[in-house]
Amino acid sequence: MLSTMSRISISPTTMKTSRAALHATQILTGIAAIAAARAFMPRTEKRHRGRVVLITGGSRGLGLALAHRFGRSGAKLILVSRHSDELTHARDTLLRHNAVQYPDDILLLPADLTDANQAAILVDYAVGFFGHIDILINNAGVIEVGPIENQPIAAYQRAMATNFFAALYTTNAALPHLLQRNPIFGDASIVNIASIGGKFAMPHLLPYVASKFALVGYSQGLHAELRHKGIHVTTVCPGLMRTGGEVHANYTGQTKKEERWFKLAAKTPILAASANHAANKIYNAVVAGRAEITITPQAWLAARFVGLAPETTQYLASLVNEFLLPAPSSHDLSTPKLSDSPSNEMLLSQRL
């Protein structure tokens, strides 16, 4: 028996293979243990416990989805909207879904942020209520849909007032507080919800596009000026999203046809991201301190293609406008009426 055992030998190659298999088994066991531990951990880690998040346009759509996401992370919420009844419903929804534990962790502030004074009063009240603001999310927005011939000047004024100036007024009001806040709460953040329409001029959305281009430029400039001062600025450029915004859009031209194409695009799952998916992407971007993100693969591709081939992009957009989108309405052309034109006397007096 001994002589038989003495003849059995293990080669160095076999020993190395056994050692490698043992190490691999240990690594796999460790990975499995970590995965099991994460599976039993609460999925709503309180990364933002005690932090205060102000969300404009926070009563519905993407704003409400963001409130759910940041609320689950332990943040206190300030929700702003023009409609107090929608704010009340949003708070009830957040409490019912346990996104926020206590009613006192939600502050509802009805306000029209296109008014700079209301924006300043709102921010001061919010800081007085919670003591500080850590994250400002400029999400309020309006959509104007229709061909250039039918878009009145009022549509551009509405879009600029809500999509750009409301963000500007709220940021200006919050900035001194963000710069002077106690660093124990971590870095501050400003999130500007722009659009792929702020990088790529989509036809039949010109008032919206003009205002979002302005917001993207402002947001990128903010990032350049505030990053070294401890304030992260994130520019968000989503593509189409299923947020219900199409219901509240303003349509002009052949309104039925304009509504049909825009609502179809905004509700199609392949083309449009869900509000919850977008909210998760934005939340992760804030946590990571990202400077800019796009949402949906189509938006990501469009943002890069327009930079590489701007002329081709504009040509393709013109083909979409010519062959796919509704023609202008001859009954609603936004050309100035004779009575709206300056008189000869006025022109002469200006020359003199």
Summary of the structure (lengths in Angstrom):
residues: 352
radius of gyration: 27.1
end to end distance: 124.2
largest distance: 124.8
contacts: 1105
relative contact order: 0.10
helix: 59%
strand: 13%
